[in-house]
Amino acid sequence: MLPTLLLLPVLAVSAGEFEDAAAKLRALVESARPRYVIDPARGAWYRKVTGAKGYVGLEAWGVLPRPSFDPARAKHVPVAGEPAHAAGPLDRPDVYLGLHAESAEVDCGLIWDQVHDAAGRGTGRYAYRVYWRTSKGGWGNPAPGAADDLYLEPGERFALTLTAEPAGRARLAVRRAGRRAAAAYVFDVPGLLASDGTLKPLSFKRVHSIDQFRLDARGARRGNEGRPALPTRTRLEGGRWEGRTCSRPTARAGRWPAASRRSREGPTRPGATTRSSRRPASGPAAPRRWWFCLLDPKLL
């Protein structure tokens, strides 16, 4: 009887410690779940997932969302002095990858933009267009009408890869479903190299967002960066990330996902590198979808 009585306090302490550890683990898992980021200082509505340092490249693939625009922000007409390309919606869907180093930032991917014909003229139609921007080098697009001036449609499957090159440049490759070859774009990234000429430690991200413009007192379009995000009824529906891989400096170039491959994305924790996984034979899991109803962030 005595040994049993002596054992009871030990069991009670052990159970208490177990409950405390379990609560800490639940809090850690909950804090590590990817979340919709609603930052009123960033001037846009977006969801961002970042990863650990120690990699030089990120590949991600999925399906582009279908936008439905707020009627009040859908058709900006340029005022006197504005360029013709300022016409169009004041909300711009954006699906992109990015990298960050000390004093250097890159965003690149596919953004909602006007389609240009072979002569470089605007057609008045819109689709997802390739772009890149750096914190010190500004904005870039393929030349309008060029062979690599790609446009992807809503609902189309895509693959993006972003790689930091030893020479201090970044390489973006874009592939659409059914195409073996990827279009590649290489551009300089000021501040990417350390004083000894090597790449600085990098971190990568993948984002889908609704970038926004505001109107000034004259009615001209202006970027909304650094200002509060604007209320809008614009929605993105049917889009998803299906998988991603990260590459280390010694790794071989990653293999592009086959057009017929269907991958799904599992839970992600900060600092983790998760490779794409095929869906189990028991049946496909419901894909994680993007859905914005931006007047009510609770619905995100």
C-alpha positions in Angstrom: 0.0 0.0 0.0 2.8 2.4 0.9 4.6 2.1 -2.5 1.3 2.9 -4.2 0.8 6.0 -2.0 4.3 7.2 -2.7 3.8 6.7 -6.4 0.6 8.9 -6.6 2.4 12.3 -6.1 4.9 11.3 -8.8 2.2 10.4 -11.2 0.4 13.7 -10.4 3.5 15.7 -11.1 4.2 13.8 -14.3 0.7 14.3 -15.5 0.9 18.1 -14.8 4.2 18.3 -16.6 2.7 16.4 -19.5 -0.4 18.7 -19.7 2.0 21.8 -19.6 4.1 20.3 -22.4 1.0 19.5 -24.4 -0.3 23.0 -24.1 3.0 24.5 -25.2 3.1 22.1 -28.2 -0.5 23.1 -29.2 0.5 26.8 -28.9 3.6 26.2 -31.0 1.6 24.4 -33.7 -1.1 27.0 -33.8 1.5 29.9 -34.0 3.2 28.1 -36.9 0.2 27.8 -39.1 0.4 29.9 -42.2 -2.0 32.9 -41.8 -3.5 35.6 -43.8 -1.5 38.7 -43.1 -3.5 41.8 -42.9 -1.1 44.7 -42.3 -2.6 48.2 -42.5 0.8 49.7 -43.1 1.6 47.7 -46.3 -1.0 49.1 -48.7 -2.3 45.8 -49.9 -4.2 42.7 -48.9 -2.0 39.6 -49.0 -1.0 36.2 -47.6 2.7 35.5 -47.2 4.6 32.3 -46.2 8.3 32.7 -45.5 11.0 30.1 -45.0 14.4 29.5 -43.4 17.7 30.9 -44.5 20.4 28.7 -46.0 18.8 28.2 -49.5 19.5 29.8 -52.8 16.3 29.0 -54.7 12.6 28.4 -54.4 10.2 26.7 -56.8 6.4 26.8 -56.3 3.5 25.9 -58.5 -0.3 26.0 -58.5 -3.3 27.4 -60.1 -3.9 31.1 -60.8 -7.0 32.7 -59.1 -10.0 34.1 -60.9 -10.6 37.7 -59.9 -13.9 39.5 -59.6 -13.4 43.2 -59.1 -15.2 45.7 -57.0 -17.3 47.7 -59.5 -16.2 51.0 -57.8 -12.5 50.2 -58.4 -12.7 48.1 -61.6 -12.3 50.7 -64.4 -10.0 53.6 -63.8 -9.9 56.1 -66.7 -6.6 58.0 -67.0 -6.9 61.7 -66.4 -5.0 64.4 -68.3 -1.2 63.7 -68.0 -1.6 60.0 -67.1 -0.1 57.3 -69.3 -2.5 55.0 -71.2 -1.3 52.0 -69.2 -2.8 53.6 -66.0 -6.2 52.5 -67.3 -7.8 49.5 -65.7 -8.7 48.2 -62.2 -7.3 49.8 -59.1 -6.9 46.4 -57.5 -4.2 44.1 -59.1 -4.1 40.4 -58.3 -0.5 39.3 -57.8 1.0 35.8 -57.4 4.8 35.9 -56.7 7.9 34.6 -55.1 10.5 36.8 -53.3 13.9 36.7 -51.6 15.3 38.9 -48.9 18.9 39.7 -47.9 20.3 42.5 -45.8 19.7 45.6 -47.9 18.2 43.7 -50.8 14.7 42.6 -51.7 13.2 40.9 -54.7 9.6 40.3 -55.7 8.8 38.6 -59.0 6.0 36.5 -60.5 2.7 37.1 -62.2 0.6 40.2 -61.8 -2.7 41.4 -63.4 -1.9 43.6 -66.3 -3.0 44.7 -69.7 -2.3 42.3 -72.6 -0.1 43.7 -75.4 -0.2 42.6 -79.0 2.9 41.6 -81.1 3.5 45.3 -81.9 3.5 46.2 -78.3 0.1 47.9 -78.3 -2.4 47.5 -75.5 -5.4 45.4 -76.4 -7.7 46.4 -73.5 -7.8 42.8 -72.3 -6.2 41.7 -69.0 -4.3 38.6 -67.8 -1.4 37.7 -65.5 1.9 39.1 -66.8 5.5 38.4 -65.8 7.2 41.1 -63.7 10.1 41.6 -61.3 11.0 44.4 -58.9 14.0 45.0 -56.6 14.3 47.3 -53.6 17.0 49.4 -55.4 16.6 48.6 -59.0 12.9 49.4 -59.6 10.3 47.6 -61.7 10.8 45.4 -64.8 8.6 43.6 -67.4 9.5 41.8 -70.6 9.3 44.2 -73.6 5.7 44.5 -74.8 5.2 42.2 -77.8 8.4 40.3 -77.2 8.4 36.5 -77.4 9.0 36.2 -73.7 6.2 38.6 -72.8 4.0 35.9 -71.4 0.3 36.2 -70.3 -1.4 33.5 -68.3 -5.1 33.2 -67.8 -7.1 32.8 -64.6 -7.5 29.1 -63.7 -4.3 28.2 -65.6 -1.7 26.1 -63.9 1.7 27.7 -63.5 5.2 27.1 -62.0 7.6 29.7 -60.8 11.2 29.4 -59.7 13.4 32.1 -58.2 17.2 31.5 -57.9 20.0 33.8 -56.6 23.0 33.6 -58.8 26.6 33.9 -57.5 27.2 37.0 -59.6 24.6 39.0 -57.6 21.7 38.5 -60.0 18.4 36.8 -59.7 16.9 34.4 -62.2 13.1 34.0 -62.6 11.7 31.1 -64.6 8.0 30.9 -65.5 6.4 27.8 -66.9 2.8 27.2 -67.9 1.0 23.9 -68.0 1.6 21.8 -71.1 4.9 23.5 -71.9 8.3 21.7 -71.5 10.4 24.8 -71.7 10.3 27.7 -69.2 10.8 31.3 -70.0 13.7 32.7 -68.1 14.5 36.3 -66.9 17.7 37.4 -65.3 18.2 40.7 -63.7 20.7 42.5 -61.3 19.9 42.7 -57.6 21.9 45.6 -56.0 23.0 44.6 -52.5 22.7 40.9 -52.9 26.5 40.3 -52.5 28.5 40.7 -49.3 31.8 42.6 -49.1 33.7 39.4 -49.9 31.8 38.8 -53.1 29.6 35.9 -51.9 25.9 35.8 -51.6 24.5 37.2 -48.4 22.2 34.9 -46.3 18.9 34.7 -48.0 15.3 34.0 -47.0 12.5 33.2 -49.5 8.8 33.8 -49.5 5.7 33.0 -51.6 2.8 35.4 -51.7 -0.6 36.0 -53.2 -2.1 39.4 -52.9 -4.3 42.2 -54.1 -2.0 45.1 -54.7 -3.8 48.5 -54.7 -3.7 51.9 -56.2 -5.3 55.0 -54.7 -6.5 58.2 -56.4 -4.9 61.6 -55.6 -6.8 64.9 -55.4 -6.6 65.2 -59.2 -8.1 61.7 -59.8 -4.7 60.3 -61.0 -3.6 56.8 -60.0 -0.9 56.5 -57.4 0.7 53.5 -55.7 -0.6 52.7 -52.2 2.6 51.4 -50.7 3.2 52.4 -47.1 -0.5 53.5 -46.6 -3.4 51.8 -45.1 -5.0 49.1 -47.3 -8.1 50.3 -48.9 -11.6 48.7 -48.4 -12.6 46.7 -51.5 -15.1 44.1 -52.7 -12.5 42.5 -55.0 -12.2 38.8 -54.6 -9.8 36.1 -55.7 -11.3 32.6 -56.0 -10.2 29.2 -57.2 -6.5 29.7 -56.9 -4.1 27.6 -54.9 -0.5 26.7 -54.2 0.0 23.0 -55.0 3.6 22.5 -53.9 7.1 23.9 -53.5 10.7 23.0 -53.1 13.8 24.8 -51.8 17.3 24.3 -53.2 20.6 24.6 -51.3 23.9 26.0 -52.9 25.1 22.4 -53.6 21.8 21.0 -54.9 21.2 20.3 -58.5 18.6 22.4 -60.3 15.1 21.3 -59.2 12.9 19.3 -61.6 9.9 21.2 -62.9 6.6 19.5 -61.9 5.0 17.5 -64.7 1.9 19.2 -66.1 -0.2 16.3 -65.1 1.1 16.0 -61.6 -1.3 17.1 -58.9 0.5 17.9 -55.6 -1.0 19.2 -52.4 0.5 21.3 -49.7 0.6 20.2 -46.1 1.0 22.2 -42.9 4.0 24.5 -42.9 5.9 25.7 -39.9 8.4 28.5 -39.9 11.9 27.3 -40.8 10.7 24.1 -42.3 11.3 23.0 -45.8 8.4 20.8 -47.1 8.6 19.1 -50.4 5.5 18.5 -52.4 3.6 15.2 -51.7 1.4 13.2 -53.9 -2.2 12.8 -52.8 -2.9 9.5 -51.0 -4.5 6.6 -52.8 -7.5 6.9 -50.5 -8.6 10.0 -52.4 -7.6 13.6 -53.0 -7.7 16.1 -50.2 -9.5 19.3 -50.6 -6.9 21.9 -51.9 -6.2 25.0 -49.9 -7.9 27.8 -51.8 -7.6 31.5 -51.8 -10.7 33.5 -51.0 -10.7 37.2 -50.2 -13.8 39.2 -49.0 -11.8 42.2 -48.1 -14.5 44.2 -46.4 -14.7 41.6 -43.7 -11.3 40.3 -42.8 -12.9 37.8 -40.4 -14.0 35.8 -43.4 -10.4 35.2 -44.5 
